[in-house]
Amino acid sequence: MDLGRGLDVADYSTVNRVVRWFINLRWIAAGGVLAALGVAVAFTRLELPFPVLFLLSGILACVNASYWLFFHVLRREQLAQGELAAFLSVQVAGDYLLLFFLIYFTGFLENPLVFFFVFHTLLTAYLFRTGTALVFAGGLVAVFAATVGAEYAGLIPHHALFPSADPAAYVLQLPLRGAGLAGTIAISAYLMTSIKRRIAEKGRRIEIELDRYKTLDRVKSNFLLQVTHELRGPLAAINGYHEMIARGITGESTPRTLETIGKASRRTDNLLTMIDEMIDFAYMTAELRPKLEAAPLAVAELIGETLDACSALADTKRMRVQTHCPPGLELRANRDLMRIILANLLTNSLKYSPEGSTVTITAGADGGEVCLMVKDEGIGIPPEELDRIFEEFYRTRRARELERDGTGLGLSILKKAVEDLGGRIAVTSEVDKGSSFFIYLPQDGPRTGGTTP
Ligand code: ADP
């Protein structure tokens, strides 16, 4: 039988750990047995076959030393998966054998430590596949039955642990004790294997459910992407018509009409921004989005582009945007992701700050990282909500009061973009004083080269 194939613990590092643990445990067992024998010889009148027992504990120590040499020194803990499984199986079989002889020569079923076989059976059933575990348990029960029978029939000697015990009474009790132990071993093996089977079944069901949720999530993302794309076209067209009316291309309009068109235009602008955020979100969370290539980018140029894109909002609120960026500062990143990051930070700072206040964008490099800081004098974020603002659809109460339109998606998109670029985010904020968002990005680009989904 290929014992290695019977192993049930799939994870290589776990088996490696178990092997190490077994070797250490065996040192303790060998030491414990030797110490117990020493005490028994020195302080008790037990009439056990001590030379055999010392020999067995010596064998245990030598066998373990060879395991240790093979595993730690010769193979430097680098056994192939199959070898490791076979090595573990040999150890378990060897342990059964040595434990059996130790127990047999110290009173056999008289010895309370005979129940160590139950722990051994439980461990075997945990580590090995059901078939292999049952073979181990069945073999053990058969060996016990044969030994009980042989002792009962007087074919082999009984090494009494307690000399005062009545040998005739022991022989009479043998079948019952043997049956009790065999039953415990068989039930332990069965219970452990069936518990394991149930856990494995539950694991499989969880995996199926997870797959189902992933599929649903993909369907949701695709649906969101399609719907938002469909909505964007007509909305952009409506905005175009508003502009035509406002510019007088469709004919003269009254001041009231122009005012109403202005309001309608602002609302459709907001709607378009929300739809763009949803498109970005659906795109960033899509599992199979294409790999985004990284390229050297001038940070000052990126900041300038973001300022241009947000200038209308800044002008409407009469806000100042100060920038501090060392000339020539560059980083390797994907341009679209960088635009998403900067635009989200600046738009939020403009949205959640009072009219006439100042937003400061500072960029710098340190220790292979580029740091971008966007600081505002706005409403701030309560400390208990700081961790939540990066969650999808989360908006603070004050933000909802101040700005009705908002999806709560911007920062979760930003977080994904920063992660894709191999960076990290930090925020500090004080209610009614302002917030500072810090983005740290590796200057040489994400470790994998390009950005991956
Ligand atoms: P949205 O702006 O659409 O609400 P975001 O994901 O961009 O969504 O932001 C999530 C929330 O984080 C906002 O609703 C707001 O409560 C908070 N927030 C983000 N940036 C700032 C900021 N600069 N100042 C105050 N609150 C902010």
Residues whose N, C-alpha, C, O or C-beta is under 5 A from the ligand:
A	BS01	ADP	N348 S349 Y352 G378 G380 I381 I389 Y394 R395 T396 A399 G406 T407 G408 L409 G410 L411 S412 S435
